[in-house]
Amino acid sequence: MNTKVMIAGVELKNPVMTASGTFGSGAEYGDFVDLNLLGAVVTKGVSNVAWDGNPTPRVAETYGGMLNAIGLQNPGIDVFLKRDIPFLKQYDTKIIVNVCGHTLEEYCEVVERLSDEEIDLLEINISCPNVKEGGIAFGQNPKMVEQITTELKKRAAQPIIMKLSPNVTDITEIAKAAQAGGADALSLINTLTGMKIDINRRAFVLANQTGGLSGPAVKPIAVRMVYQTAHAVTIPIIGMGGICNGEDALEFLMAGATAVAVGTANFMNPYATIDTIHEIETYMKNKKVNDIKELIGCIH
């Protein structure tokens, strides 16, 4: 039974990885998860300098999910290279580094700093606000998406995955722009913008007012967007958004994703990634599927 998949020339032992921002860089889950079993570990977003993130409170539970306005808090590329990459290199798994920035120059600086590192793929978070364009997210404008993709491809030593925001009118236009810019793969979806109000305090629950909605509530939207994108581009897709188990993951694969990322579920069940891998394997055995590629994009 073959569970191996290929993303931009990088072979993963299985299609299950972690979603950025929900797993740290692996150390936090070391007591629960054997990282050697994962297809890949996707790190928390890393920027050129340390980011403090947003003021608290910045996490809130919602029906079927959670809102977060963490603001991509991270210690910056210097600490990341010294601490996190050496830790992950101990394990037999692929390393995908998530990159964030407020300007094109900031993204480029991080990508260039990573060029000599033994990592497998870069995931570019284009849901970040572009401070030079009045705060609009890089990923909400097709021309901006193509531009940032083109510039990063010139500088990146590793293949790049563009992580798409669902907060757009037409996800396929953004996906096609990323492919036109030279993206090697796509990941989607990032969180949906949401809000929660405390009716007793008559105030926003999050200090930031809005936050990113993730968890099971967003899964039907995510599956739809992956399906649409798979029919609009020819590059591999990593599907994510509300995946809690093998059944959820299989929906994304059948919709056209080559691999999947487990995110919010890690907070509820630290074994979620490993459970998902086992449940996919059990499904394949029960349905007599010899190669996982038989399932990828099988829905038309």
Solvent accessible surface area in square Angstrom, and as a share of the most:
residue,aa,sasa,rsa
1,M,113,0.50
2,N,48,0.25
3,T,18,0.11
4,K,95,0.40
5,V,2,0.01
6,M,96,0.43
7,I,0,0.00
8,A,31,0.24
9,G,67,0.64
10,V,21,0.12
11,E,80,0.36
12,L,0,0.00
13,K,71,0.30
14,N,9,0.04
15,P,2,0.01
16,V,0,0.00
17,M,2,0.01
18,T,0,0.00
19,A,10,0.08
20,S,22,0.14
21,G,37,0.36
22,T,20,0.12
23,F,0,0.00
24,G,16,0.15
25,S,12,0.08
26,G,0,0.00
27,A,63,0.49
28,E,114,0.51
29,Y,25,0.10
30,G,39,0.37
31,D,139,0.72
32,F,92,0.38
33,V,5,0.03
34,D,68,0.35
35,L,1,0.01
36,N,53,0.27
37,L,78,0.39
38,L,0,0.00
39,G,1,0.01
40,A,0,0.00
41,V,0,0.00
42,V,2,0.01
43,T,0,0.00
44,K,56,0.24
45,G,3,0.03
46,V,2,0.01
47,S,0,0.00
48,N,25,0.13
49,V,90,0.51
50,A,65,0.50
51,W,27,0.09
52,D,126,0.65
53,G,29,0.28
54,N,43,0.22
55,P,88,0.55
56,T,100,0.58
57,P,75,0.47
58,R,48,0.17
59,V,76,0.44
60,A,8,0.07
61,E,143,0.64
62,T,39,0.23
63,Y,220,0.84
64,G,42,0.41
65,G,16,0.16
66,M,25,0.11
67,L,3,0.02
68,N,42,0.22
69,A,8,0.06
70,I,45,0.23
71,G,30,0.28
72,L,45,0.23
73,Q,74,0.33
74,N,10,0.05
75,P,55,0.35
76,G,2,0.02
77,I,1,0.00
78,D,92,0.48
79,V,62,0.35
80,F,6,0.03
81,L,33,0.16
82,K,172,0.73
83,R,133,0.49
84,D,14,0.07
85,I,2,0.01
86,P,67,0.42
87,F,47,0.20
88,L,0,0.00
89,K,97,0.41
90,Q,125,0.56
91,Y,63,0.24
92,D,97,0.50
93,T,16,0.09
94,K,66,0.28
95,I,8,0.04
96,I,1,0.00
97,V,0,0.00
98,N,2,0.01
99,V,0,0.00
100,C,0,0.00
101,G,0,0.00
102,H,55,0.25
103,T,15,0.09
104,L,37,0.19
105,E,101,0.45
106,E,37,0.17
107,Y,0,0.00
108,C,11,0.06
109,E,71,0.32
110,V,0,0.00
111,V,0,0.00
112,E,85,0.38
113,R,96,0.35
114,L,0,0.00
115,S,36,0.23
116,D,135,0.70
117,E,50,0.22
118,E,126,0.56
119,I,13,0.07
120,D,40,0.21
121,L,0,0.00
122,L,0,0.00
123,E,4,0.02
124,I,0,0.00
125,N,11,0.06
126,I,0,0.00
127,S,36,0.24
128,C,1,0.01
129,P,61,0.39
130,N,10,0.05
131,V,86,0.50
132,K,139,0.59
133,E,97,0.43
134,G,80,0.77
135,G,36,0.35
136,I,68,0.34
137,A,15,0.11
138,F,4,0.02
139,G,0,0.00
140,Q,70,0.31
141,N,50,0.26
142,P,54,0.34
143,K,171,0.72
144,M,21,0.09
145,V,0,0.00
146,E,72,0.32
147,Q,101,0.45
148,I,3,0.01
149,T,0,0.00
150,T,50,0.29
151,E,39,0.18
152,L,0,0.00
153,K,72,0.31
154,K,141,0.60
155,R,89,0.33
156,A,21,0.17
157,A,69,0.53
158,Q,15,0.07
159,P,33,0.21
160,I,0,0.00
161,I,0,0.00
162,M,0,0.00
163,K,13,0.06
164,L,0,0.00
165,S,3,0.02
166,P,5,0.03
167,N,50,0.26
168,V,32,0.18
169,T,148,0.86
170,D,61,0.31
171,I,3,0.01
172,T,21,0.12
173,E,81,0.37
174,I,4,0.02
175,A,0,0.00
176,K,90,0.38
177,A,10,0.08
178,A,0,0.00
179,Q,57,0.25
180,A,71,0.55
181,G,6,0.06
182,G,31,0.29
183,A,6,0.04
184,D,37,0.19
185,A,0,0.00
186,L,0,0.00
187,S,0,0.00
188,L,0,0.00
189,I,6,0.03
190,N,25,0.13
191,T,40,0.23
192,L,33,0.17
193,T,88,0.51
194,G,18,0.17
195,M,98,0.44
196,K,79,0.33
197,I,97,0.49
198,D,38,0.20
199,I,142,0.72
200,N,137,0.70
201,R,145,0.53
202,R,217,0.79
203,A,35,0.27
204,F,82,0.34
205,V,30,0.17
206,L,1,0.01
207,A,47,0.37
208,N,65,0.34
209,Q,89,0.39
210,T,45,0.26
211,G,9,0.08
212,G,10,0.10
213,L,41,0.20
214,S,20,0.13
215,G,1,0.01
216,P,56,0.35
217,A,48,0.37
218,V,3,0.02
219,K,32,0.14
220,P,89,0.56
221,I,64,0.32
222,A,0,0.00
223,V,25,0.14
224,R,115,0.42
225,M,10,0.04
226,V,0,0.00
227,Y,72,0.27
228,Q,70,0.31
229,T,0,0.00
230,A,30,0.23
231,H,109,0.49
232,A,30,0.23
233,V,11,0.06
234,T,128,0.74
235,I,33,0.17
236,P,35,0.22
237,I,2,0.01
238,I,1,0.00
239,G,0,0.00
240,M,10,0.04
241,G,13,0.13
242,G,11,0.10
243,I,2,0.01
244,C,34,0.21
245,N,56,0.29
246,G,0,0.00
247,E,127,0.57
248,D,15,0.08
249,A,0,0.00
250,L,11,0.06
251,E,67,0.30
252,F,0,0.00
253,L,0,0.00
254,M,40,0.18
255,A,7,0.05
256,G,13,0.13
257,A,0,0.00
258,T,21,0.12
259,A,0,0.00
260,V,0,0.00
261,A,1,0.01
262,V,0,0.00
263,G,11,0.10
264,T,17,0.10
265,A,4,0.03
266,N,2,0.01
267,F,105,0.44
268,M,122,0.54
269,N,50,0.25
270,P,34,0.21
271,Y,106,0.40
272,A,1,0.00
273,T,0,0.00
274,I,20,0.10
275,D,52,0.27
276,T,0,0.00
277,I,9,0.05
278,H,93,0.42
279,E,73,0.33
280,I,3,0.01
281,E,50,0.22
282,T,71,0.41
283,Y,61,0.23
284,M,0,0.00
285,K,136,0.58
286,N,107,0.55
287,K,123,0.52
288,K,167,0.71
289,V,16,0.09
290,N,111,0.57
291,D,40,0.21
292,I,0,0.00
293,K,109,0.46
294,E,99,0.44
295,L,13,0.06
296,I,45,0.23
297,G,20,0.19
298,C,55,0.33
299,I,88,0.45
300,H,176,0.79
